């Protein structure tokens, strides 16, 4: 029987109790407050559920991760990084990114980025734990990603592209930024060929939890996320767009 978590007490079952089918389903219930989300990610757990469902918590085994220094940039992507005219920023338009990751998928086939999830991650952004990477062409937001940062670990949640390879550009910049400033690991959740082509690889859940024990509490450079997010980061941004033509439910499932 799937454990039901009461909202008044932040606590999860041990991840070893997660189901094998569906892979990683651990519990239902709880809440989406910052305390619940920080506790979840710290222990290798993330929320993922469809509209109308209760909050469902997951910890799949194996886990897809990307070590920042192992980012793989093929020749065609390297050329696009140099010549496509992109500008990349961090934390300039968090709400625009999360909205873009939800909009088109919701119109086509539904999205797990419900209004409650949107509000929860915006709250984490305001509190300094959720971050975005934005890819611009001129003043147009053409790609990006967002996730949670705890210590030296970035837990990727979703990414989108409006032009070819824009989400890949965001991920490359994120990986290089983390590698340069003490970040140790990017959690990509579950395997896809798309992320594997960029250097992500599967590791056992036990190994993943060991890495969290080492890296979440490890000191990192103050320059890793140097600018405090603006308080209007989830009420609009100076440069933003709407919709996305390539966006899947989470970072590990994006189509290109």
C-alpha positions, 0 to 999 in steps of 0.5 A: 500500500502506498503511504499517505503523508499528512500535510502537518508533518514533513517526513518521507519513507526511506527511498528503499521502499519506493515501488519498482512498478511504476519505478520510484513511486514512493508516497502520496500526500504531504504538501508543496511548501518550501519545507516539504520540497527542500526535504524531498530533494535533499533525500533524492525525492521529487514531486510529479503528478497530473492535475486532479491527482494527489501529490505523488512523490518519486525516487526512481532507481537508477537515477540519471545524473550529469557531472558538470565537467562531463558535459558533452558538446558535439561539433554542431552544438559547439557551432551553435553556441558560438554563432547562433546569436544567443545571450544566456542569463541566470535568474532573470526571468524565472516565471517566464521559464516555468510558464514556457515549460508548462504552456504548450504541453498543457495545450497539447497533452497536459502538464504536471506543472499545475498552478500549485506547482508553479506557485511552489517553485516560484516561492522557492525562487523568491527564497533563493533555492530555485533558479532559472537559465534563460536563452535569449535571441535579442529580447525574445526568450527562446529557451531555458530551464529551471530547477532547485539548487541545494549546496553543490547539487542542481536538481533539474526540473524542466526545460524548453526550446522555441528554436533548435538547440536552445535548451541544450545551450541552457544546459551547457551554460549551466554545466559550465557555470557549475563546474567553474563555481563548485557545483558538483552534480546535476540531477536529471531524474530518469534516462532519455537519449536526449540527455544521455547524448549530452553526457548524462549517465545512470547511476544506482539510487544508493550511489545518488543518495551517497552523492547527495550526502556529500554535496548538498551540505558541502560549501560552495562558492558564493559566486555560484548563485551570486545575485539574490532573485528579485521579489518580482521574479514570479510576477513578471520580468522585463523580458519574457514570452509565452508558450513553447514549442518544445517542452516536456514534463520535466528536465529528463523528458524534453523533446528536441 
